[in-house]
């Protein structure tokens, strides 16, 4: 039975609980002594673990994707929680509850499926409607599509993440198309729902989230284009140019070559999709970072390495005060706090400097200093 979850670990805690091993790396310190770095996860997140002693002995006991019981001491290193392992042993899969270890979408699966069906019913392009039905009416495909995460690390990293993210991007696409009628809504919706379709094969998610061999060799963009081409070939008379425009949305949705796009956006719909995909992934990534620190006393989060900054998110003072207030025992009646007697945390002012730079990665920044002629002819990046 799992006693403590990742999001409950605090500095100087002595923990003894179960984890799923997401990653296992052997290395050598400068003094020639071996050490091991582990990524341990449960449904609330992951924590880095270091093994400094008995490294060879422990390494033989388990592999990546195994369940382990870990005894360790928690500490904060460079602003990030880390645990130093004192003992570890492998645990049989039959003795654990898998629901304790894999994060899942907070949205109801039936509700998301109903939203998808409603959205498909609004399409009035018969070719795109038929193509999308070929995907989503396939029970085996939809099972994978509705279970897959949207990425390995950056955003929507949970079971059901791909469906949740794709629906959010499709909703944004519908809103943008309503504001800009010159954009092809049918094409945008199809692109939104299929832009990451290759992730059903790029990522493995039966135990932990990782890349498949196909994912490492091809990537989800190439896989997705191949999946669309396969379905198009089964539809007699499907307009070739419509297929080309749809595949261009997949090939360009990362925006720039350095972010993994084989092509840059060269249609209005492609530019829109690049923006809204980026918007939803960043919102989810930042909100997840904020939510992982529910007990912080400062209005500022811990440092986010990817975005190279701290984020401002005011703490709920009333909730914090009630949790921290030192109220004496009162068996007969509750004791009311006197006005002004609440224990309030000291507010930490943010440090100004390099972390206040813009988030980056917007299309404008990607194009800065580059050839702006839209018509001129990696470590994996999970930008979506």
N, C-alpha and C positions, 0 to 999 in steps of 0.2 A: 504493500500500500504506500502511495506517495504521501510524504509528510509535508513538504514545502514546495512551492512553485517558484520558478525563476523570478517572477515579478514581486515575490515576497522576500527575496534575499536582501539583507542589509549588511553594511560594513561591519566587520568583526563577528558576524554570525558564525557559529559552529553548526554545520549542516550535516545531515545524514539522511539521504533520500535517493530516489530513483530518477534517472535521466535516460534519454535516448541519445546515443552518440551520433551527432551529425557529421563530425569531421575528426580525424585523428592524424596528427602530423608529428613525425619524429625529427629531431634536430640536434645539433651539437653546439654547446655553449663555447665561448671563447677559451675557457679553461680546458676544453677537450672532453667535458663531461656531457653525456647525453641528457636531453630533456624532452618532454612531450607536451604538445599543445592540443587541447581538445575543444571542440564546440559541442556543448551539451544543451539539449533542448527539451522543452515540454510544450504544452499547448499555449502557454503564456509568453513564450519567447525563447531566447537562447542566452547562454552565458559562456564566456571563455574560461577554460580551466588549464592550469599548468601543473605538470608533474615533474618534480625536481629529484625526488628520491625513489629508489626501487623501480626505475624506469623500465629496464629490460624485463623485469619480473611482471610488472603490471601490463606491459605491452602484449605479452603472450596470452593474456586472459580474455581479451575482447577485441573486436574489430568495429569499423564504422557500421552504423545501423544496428548495433547490438544495444540491448538495454543493460544498464549497469547501476549498481548501488554505490554511491560515492559518499565518503566521509571527507570533509574539507573545511577550510577556514576561508571566509569571504573577506575581501578587501577591495578598495577602490584604487585602481592604477591608471594614471593619466586620464582621470575623469570617467573611467568606465569600470563597471563591476567585474571582478575577476575572482575566481576561487582557486586556492592552492590545495591540491589533492593530497590527502594523507593515506587514504586506502580506497581501493576500488575492486569490485567483483562483478562478474557477469551474472545477469538474471535471466531466467528462461522467459520467453515471450508469453507462454501460457499463464504465467503468474502475474501479469500486469494487465491493466485496463488501457487499451490503445487510445481511448478518448482522453487520457491524461497527458498525452504526448504530442499530438498533432493539432495545431491551431486550426480553427474552422471559422468560416464567415459568421458574423453576427446577424446576418439577414436570414430569414426563413427560406429554405430551399424551395418550398412550394410557392411562396410568394414571388420569388425570382423567376421561377418557371412560368407562372401566370403572366408576369410582366413581359417576359420574352414573347409568349404567344400573342399577347395583345399588340406588341410592337410589330410582329410579323404581319398581323392582320391589317396594319395601316399602310402597307406597301402597295402602290398601284402600278408598279412596273412589273409586268407578268414574268419577264425573264429573271429578274433579280429575286422576285418572290419564289419562283420555282427553284432557283439555285439554293436559296437559304433553306427552303423546306427539305431539299435533298440532304442538307447537313443535319438540321435539327429534328427532323422526323426519324432519323436513324437512332434507334435506342442505344446501341453500343457507343456511337460517337457522342451522343448527348451525355451519357454517363461519364465519359472521360472529360468532356468540356465543362460539366457542372462540378466535377471534383478537383480539377487541376488548380494549382495556385497561378497567379498572374506573373510571378517572378520568383527567383530563388532568394533574393535578399532585399530588394529596394522598396517594393510596394505590394500590397495585397498578397502577402506571403502567408497564405493559409488555404486550406481546402475550400473550394468554392470561390477563390479569389479571381480566377479568370472570368467566371460568369458575372460576378459582382462588378468587376472593373469594366467588362465589355458592355454591360447594361448601363453603367454610369456614362461611359463615352457615347453610347447610342442616345441616351437622354439629352446629353449636351449637344449632340449633332442635330437632334430634332429641334432643340431650342434655337440653335444658330440658323438652321434652315428657315425657321419661321421668321426670323429677323432679316435674313438675307435671301429672298426668294430666288435670286439668280443661282444659288447653289442647288445642286441636284440632291434633294432630300433622300430619295431612294438609294442613290449611290452612296451617300454619306452613311446611312443606316447600315447598309450592307458592309461597308468598309469598317464601321465601328464594331460590328458584331464579329467580323472575320479577321481584323487586323492582327490579332494575336493567336489565331486558331492553331498555328503550328506549335504552340506551347503544349498542346495535348501530347505531342510526341517529343518535344525538346526536353521536357522536364520529367523526372521520375518523382512520384509522390505517394507511393504505396507505404513507405516507412518514414523516410525523411525527404527533404526537398533537395534535389540535385539534378545535374544534367545527364541525359542519356548519351550514349555514343553518337547516335544520330544528331542529337542536339549540339554536341561539341563539334561535329564534323560539318554540319550544314547550318544550324541555327534556325530559329523559329520563323524568320522571314522567308527563307528559301523553302522550308517545309510547307509553310502556309500557301505559298504560290503554287507549289506542286499539288497540294490538296484541292485548291480551287480549280486548277486546270483539269484535274482528273474528273471532277464533277461536271465541269462545263462540257467536256467531251461526251458525256452521257445525255446531254440535252440537245436534241436535234434543232438546228436552226438558231442556236444561241448567237447573238450578234458579236462578231469578233472584236469590234472596237469597244463594246461594252465590257467584254472580258478583259481587254487590255487596260482600260481605265480602272477597273476594280483591282487588278493585280498591281497597277502603279500605286494605289493607295497603300498596299502592304509594303511594297518595295521602298517607299519614301517616308513611312510614318515616323521614323526616328529623326528625320529632318536633315541630317548632314552625314557625310561619309564617315567622319570620325566618331559618330555615335552609332554606327552600324548600318546605316541606310545604303543599299546599293545604288539608289537614285535619290536625288533631292526632289522635294515637292514641286511639280510643274503644272498642276491644275488647281483651281480654286478649292475643290473638295480635298485635295491632298494637303494643301496648306492648312485648312481648317482642321483636318484630322490630326495633323502633327501637333497643333496647338492644344486641342481638347484632350488628346491622349496624354500629353505632357502635364496638362493641368490636373487631371484626375489622379495621375500617378504621384505627383508632388503633394497634392492635398492629403492623400492617404498616407504617404511616407512621413510627412511632417506630423500629422495627427497621431500616427502610431508612435512616433518618437515622444510626443507629449504624453500620451496615455500610458507609456511605460514608466512614468515617474509620478504615480498618484500621490505619494506621500511627501513630495518635496515641499520645503517651506518657502523657497524663493519663488518670485514671479517669473524667473528665468529657468529654462530647462538646462540639462547638461549639454555639453558641447556635442554637436552633430558633425561627425567627421566628413560625411559625404557632402553636406552643404557648407561646411567650414564656418559654422556659426552657432550661436545659442539662439533659442527662440523664446519670445515673450509670450507667456500665457498665464494670466493672473490666477493665483491660487484662490479657491473658495474659502475665504477667511472664516466664515461662520462654521463650516464643517470642520476646519482645522482647529478652531477654538474649542468646539465641543469635544473633539478627540483629545486635546491636550489639557483641557481645564482640570485642575486638581480639585474635585468635588468631594467633601468628606462624606463618610457613611451616614445615612439617614434612614433607619429602618421604618420609621413611621410616615415620613413625608419627604419629598425631594427638597433639597436646599437650593434656593434660587441664587444665582450669581449676582453680586452687586454691580451696578453700572460701572463700566470701566475696569472691572476686575479681571476681564478675560486675559488669558495669556496669549500674547500676539507674537508671532515670529519676527525676528529682525529681518527687515527687507534688504535684499542684496542688490546693489546697483550694478548694472551691466558694465563690463569693460569695453570701452570704445577701441576700435582698431581694425585689424584686417578682417575680423569676422562680420563687419557691418557692410561688406561688399554685397552687390545684388546676388540673387540666387544663381543666376547664370542659366545657360542652356536654353533660353528662349530663342525663337527663330531669329529675332533681330540680332541677338548677340552671336548666334551661330554664323550669320551672314556678315558680321562686322569685319571690314577689311578684306572681304572676299569679292570675287567677280559676281555681280548681282544679275548677270544675265541668266535668267531662269531656264533658258532654252539651250545653253551650251551643254555641248555634250561633254573578336579582340578579347587575354582576360576578357570574358564574356561580359557585355553590358546589359543590365536588366532595365533599360530605360522604358521598356514596353513599346 
